[in-house]
Amino acid sequence: MVQELGSFAKASKDPTTQTSRSKYVEEVAIEIMKIDKAVELFQTMSIVNLNMGNLILKVNILKNKLVMREKEKPMLQEELDKEKEFQKGYKHNVEI
């Protein structure tokens, strides 16, 4: 066991072993960063997808409101015309 530890200590001082370990650590770090970027991209795409869904819902609600108002417009115009006619008739009947 002591000899194994001694050989490990010798290997840790060996520059070729340190270089290969640092390259391995660097490769692992690069892979982790790639995975992190993929996760960030997925999260961003999910948020964009949800926001687009919300935007589509809002646009549909506004379209429905517009259609309803367009249907109400003739009725409101008719009521306005009746009110104007009533006002005209009322002005003529007023005595000073």
Helices and strands as residue ranges (DSSP letters): H 2-13, H 15-92
